Amino acid sequence: RINLAGRGSKPHRDKCRRTKQRQGGAGIIAERRRLSGCLLGAASTCNLFSAAFFSQDERGSESTRSGQAHLALVGFAVAFSLSAMVLLSMGKTHSASECRALPRREIT
């Protein structure tokens, strides 16, 4: 007997839909992903400007406006990256334990 009901089966899709409905629907998750993508884009833009236009001060020398701008941009890039990671981790649709509890494919 061959049972091909795996992860793409109707019960699995229904369970995922119920989980999304409990979390407020798929729209909120898509918004979080979109916002986190924008935050990662802003972080990479800050890193690009920091490296291309504002040189870092040498250690032990006096601070310059260019060095201060470099540090400020790197700080913003770190804050944007961490915010994006938090938003992405909040966008899970279901837990790993729910997927492990699904029936496996049996070939007999």
Secondary structure, DSSP 8 states (H G I E B T S, - for coil): -EE---TTSHHHHHHHHHHHHHTT-HHHHHHHHHHHHHHHHHHHHHHHHHHHH-----TTS---HHHHHHHHHHHHHHHHHHHHHHHHHHT-SS-HHHHHTS---EE-
